[in-house]
Amino acid sequence: MKKLRLLLGDQLNYKHSWFSSTDKNTIYFLAEMRQETDYVTHHIQKIVAFFASMRNFYQHLKENGHQLIYYEVDAKENKQDLVENLQQLIDKYEIEKFEYQLPDEYRLDEQLKNFCADLEIETEVFDTEHFFTSRTDLAKFYEGKKEMTMEYFYRDMRKKHSVLMQNEKNPEGGKWNFDKSNRKKWKGDPEIPHEKGFRKDVSKIVKQIQQQEIKTIGTIQEKNFNWPTSRPDALKVLNYFCKNLLPYFGDYQDAMHTEQSYLFHSRLSFAMNSKMLSPKEVIEKVIDTYHENKEEIDITQVEGFVRQILGWREYMRGIYWKEMPGYRRSNKLDNQNSLPDFYWNADTK
């Protein structure tokens, strides 16, 4: 059976079960599309990071023997629309079954559902194998409750997944939450290690974006792009964080400073949001580091980090799927004005 498997730009999960074996009759498809760059105005670094990461992922899968089709943003055969691209490939390669992983955006979820409803061939949807929770877990957890306090969901997650637990009921360190210890101001001490960055030349991608006249905000150092764009890169950033930044993360996790962009933050969000790293492996690495270095790292530093991922990240995803599509139209403050210029150009005091 000839299969076509779609991979979206934020589904770069190197460890997904799809890739555990190769099949000459299965084609993977990735594409850089105007549909995805144009539905809102994105930061230039975001678009470049995704394109670069997608291209690295494509090379990785190709080197491991998988059959792939990849459209760069300026490819002649690229229709710039997901449905048109998919239909073109299904017809060209006489595809008998179409498969995709659950998207993390409602608009894409609806687009793919509608596309599959119109197809005459077999279709199947798979989990991304990334999050701790399903889309509906949070809604079920709060069913019948008057308030959706994140803390109770977070504690339940800690128990369910045995994260920072002494036993089935009691948290490690004697407290569930050390938030009161996570509010320090940084005044120049301790010294902040330089972030784990990269010096990548992404000028080719920037030129393609400019030639396509894709509207963006922000700036970029195209000869010194410093974000992780592959799984090996992402693992280096994770290891660097655990070794150099974790000992002070919790203290200053809520701090901001005019002369410091990152302070002790991990800079792992993109690596996780693109699925190059899983939240589970990030949390496990952080906790293992803590257990191996308890003389240097206090639990207040670690719990604060775990709360961001196991608590807030899973919580906000659950809220999104619980409330969509209503959230898209919600405007509780009845704002009717355009955003001010400084929102787009960052020219603030």
Phi, psi and omega in degrees: 000128179277121182246146169242123179246124180272137172237121177276166185296340178253024179238052183264053183274098183299338185259006183298146183297339175306327189262011181288342177213161179255154181212120183294343180264004179249125179249130174263141182233126173233145180210140171269112189238145175298331175308320184270334179276339192252350185292334165218169177274117183262160172290141181303322181293328180293312181297315179298317181300317179292315180298315180296318181292321178297319180293321177294321179295318177302313180297320179299312182294321179298316180294338180264014169091010180275152176272127185222153168233129182230128175252117169286166189297335181254014180294138183298323183280352181285114180281352179068007178229132186300310183297316180296320178297315181295315181297322178300316182287321179300318179290315184296318185258010179051051182293137181256343178211135178248132181230146175210163176264149181305123177287162178260007177236137182300318183297321178288324177300313179293318181300316182287324176299314180295321179297314181293326179296332181267350181282147177264352178266169180291145177226155177208142180249139181238156173286154178282349180058040185241307187279160173289328186247162169275174179300328189259356184302316183294317179300320178292322181297320184266004181301125180085355180268146182284325182234151180252063181291124184300324186305320182289323174296316180300315179297319178298321178294319178301314180294313184300321186252010176052051181255122182051050180242137173287317178208196185295336186246331190252134181283149175296138181087356175084355179223150178281330192216127179249033185302325181295341178268000186252032187232026183284151173269138177271124184241025178105349180218133006285162180294140181266120176297151177297143181296152175282098182246181179228160180240070185268145175265107181247023185298329178297315180294317179301318180296319178297318179297318179293318180294329177279355180057042176282125182283129179224170170241167175082181181234170181208144171264092191291343176262354182221053181287127194243027177254151177292133181231020175204166178297316176304319176301311184298321178294324177296319179294319178298312180297320179296317179300311183297321183283322191248332190246331182305322182303340180235006185302307185301318181305318190244022184292337178258002185280154171225153182210139184294335184253002181228122181279325190244336186049239182252021181288156188281333186059038181256357186302313181296320180298324178280319182293333175271354177075016174293331172238145176265150177300327181296313182290329177294312180297317181298319179296318180295316181291321176299318178298318179297313182295330180277346185223047185295338178288334183255334185240123179272153181298335179296331178287321186281315181299322179299323179287313180302321181299324180296324186265305182287331178269278189298318185296312179290325180297311183292326175296317179296320177299317180304308183287334176290322189262344180287147007270004183301326182300329182295330183259350185293139179209071188300329181267004178053047179280124181242357183272155174290154176294144180293161183303324185294342175295326184267327186252358178061020179273085183237172176288000000 
